[in-house]
Amino acid sequence: MHEQSYTIRRISELMPTVRVYFNDESAEVRSLLYDSRKLSDTQHGVFFALEGRRDGHQYVKEAYAGGVRNFVVAEGKTETTWFPGANFIVVGDTLEALQVLAMHHRNQFAYPVIGITGSNGKTIVKEWLAQLLAPEYRIARSPKSYNSQIGVALSLWQLDNTCDLAIIEAGISQQGEMEVLHRMIQPDIAVLTNIGPAHDDGFASAKDKISEKLRLFNGAKQAVYSPDHIAGIPVPSTGRHMTWGAGDALLHVMGHDVLAGRKCCIRARYEGQLVQITIPFIDAAARENAVCCWATMLAMGYDSAVIAERMVSLQPVEMRLEMKKGINNCTVIDDSYSNDLSSLHIALDFLQQQQQHASRTLVLSDIPGASGHEEEVYSAVAKLLAHNKITRLITIGPGLMRQSPRFDFVRHEAFADTASFLASLADLRFQDETILLKGARKYAFERISQVLTAKLHDTVLETNLNAVEHNLNQYRALLPKHVKLMAMVKAFSYGSGSYEVASLLQFNKVDYLAVAYVDEGVELRKSGITLPIMVMSPTTASFDALLAHGLEPEIYSFGVLDDFIRVLAGKQLVDYPIHIKVDTGMHRLGFSVSDIEQLISRLQETGEVKVQSVFSHLAAAGDATHDAFTARQLAAFELFAGKLVDALRYPFIRHIANTAGIQRWPQAHLDMVRLGIGLYGVHNEGHKALVLQQASTLKTTITQIREVPAGESVGYNRSGMLTKDSTIATVNIGYADGYDRRFGNGVGSMMVKGKTVPTVGDICMDMTMLDVSGVDAREGDEVIVFGDVDRLAKTIGTIPYELLTGISQRVKRVYYYG
Ligand SMILES: *Cc1c(COP(=O)(O)O)cnc(C)c1O
């Protein structure tokens, strides 16, 4: 990774080293390791025994066993003679040594470093800046939210000669921490995102917190901040100040307008000019983060027009909001790692998007640091909740208990602590609710999350709803404005789970949903989906349920048409929307093209139904060798639909293109398209303009590991004969979960600790055995069964559709979203 590399001797010279024990002082060091569970590049790694919540010195043995030979340890903590062949650097303080090394490394590079701090939004501003600046710069940036005393050091270690800009996050929770981070980062451009309203426990006052954060600005050539956030405290930057905000600021924000389709236009004045940007988000936090990025770009000398052009296509940044299936048909949104006003705001926004249950419950802990200004903080919380229409509020903590009267507008139960909440769980009767868990760390909401989420099986199918949304937008960008979009959510949304995906699609304003059976449509209605829904295979027996839930049938034959008209007549219903399916070559369901005259007269003589759409299905839209056939299908369809519209004299929607059709047949987009598998990030044909994201990942865990000697066999029928001594891991997934038996005996593979490992022996009903020889795998480790279904399907001669929809219902579905 690094052009210039370090030897262990060189590293010892750069740090405040007390003494060394070298076996090979020229050993090359490339990566920094600190967690014996996450060892990579062990050959070129140096393990820092850090003394945090656990003492890293207790893990030196494991790291050594894992192949690490270079160590940085504290005085008197490790018996170095136990580890033959290893190099040891002994220092006074291992964290300080790591930080000094990081500082030295950072000093090797003259290119600009942007340092970002603030209470919220650091990660988003970092990720957005990386998106916005990508055309000009090759950027090194902190991974995820690596912004702690350790995280910053590891982030800086990523700097190398292939980059020309670094963006580093700095997060602090106590007095004195920023000084160390500042010494390491030495930002050329320092950015403050915002300051939360409450002060944290680690600071004597809000002013102290602000001053501490502003230490990052020492010596910066550019200081980017909002005067609204700093309470008049002087910014210790000797360079230029690029201020932003609604108050007196260089980039003076005047207001914003929400545009149709979830966009927002922000207006400001800069250098006497009116300027504006449009971003594809509407919530307050996103607006603030975008303005912060805007000011940073101005400070870097970007032109307003270029900034505006790039802001339009900002991508969402994945955050840690996770959605899980809960007990008693509840859905649990787990946001139990922090609690402050701005992140509560974001989480409530997310809760609002969920339509699957009519009731929305918030379980909320006290906000840390509210003491002293409880009145102020909780009246803001009350306002936020009133605004976001929750149906039920459960609070945990003495502060919220004292403030109970503020929340009398909603059904409210208050508990002093997490334990008393858990003790009353049975009385709380959670049922058919969406439950948002929003708790500060010290309230240990992960315990609540554990009891509220049904734990049936260790195998989960994770769906990244961000990816589904991203894919939807990718396809939308291919369509002219007037073309509508029907999203296919049949077969449990291609296996990924129906109402969570449907609810996301509804929020993203697709025009139609389609399911295979009436039951599926009824489920969606029961969970709050109000979009029009087409049912592709309605049966006569299910017409009552169909009508009761306002579903719209596909009508594919005179038999179905007559039956449906009879039922409608019995209920004296008129003009009920139906979808006429015509067979143009698929030869599955549909009226024949030659049925047109008879169909016209049947439709003309009845008032019970009204044609909402007419459609057909392409048999081979993805396959160039059949393009002539596809063109004939399209022509036959247009002729059929043309005759129908002439006869009926009212407009209806015409549609024929599936995913492959959308990609390859722009002339087949007509009035609407039907997007299926592409939504889930799977597509057979390459398309220049499409960058899809994989939506679903199937995961399981290792239940047991054993060493099995050569000559033994693994599994049923002894089909897994071992030719060498092997480490065999048993995982919790089998053919009853939808893991195809054809993946057995090494045809399939899974990922453990980032390594691909083959199956051994036959796949069992509930279990599979893997050969994990040479991989540092442990019982309980996560295993990725599959992500890239396109490739995997080919290995057993099937298609991704079958793999996705074959995942059994007993596999728990988990959703996450940013
Ligand atoms: C499933 C289905 C689609 C979607 O097909 P994809 O290849 O997944 O895009 C479209 N139309 C009909 C009638 C379908 O049954």
The ligand as a Gaussian input file, in Angstrom:
#p B3LYP/6-31G(d) Opt

LIG

0 1
 C      -41.333000     -10.891000     -12.878000
 C      -41.899000     -10.098000     -13.943000
 C      -41.264000      -8.921000     -14.390000
 C      -39.924000      -8.468000     -13.888000
 O      -38.897000      -9.198000     -14.515000
 P      -37.359000      -8.895000     -14.194000
 O      -36.600000      -9.690000     -15.184000
 O      -37.121000      -9.366000     -12.817000
 O      -37.179000      -7.446000     -14.330000
 C      -41.909000      -8.146000     -15.313000
 N      -43.111000      -8.522000     -15.811000
 C      -43.727000      -9.643000     -15.427000
 C      -45.044000      -9.998000     -16.034000
 C      -43.145000     -10.492000     -14.493000
 O      -43.749000     -11.611000     -14.128000

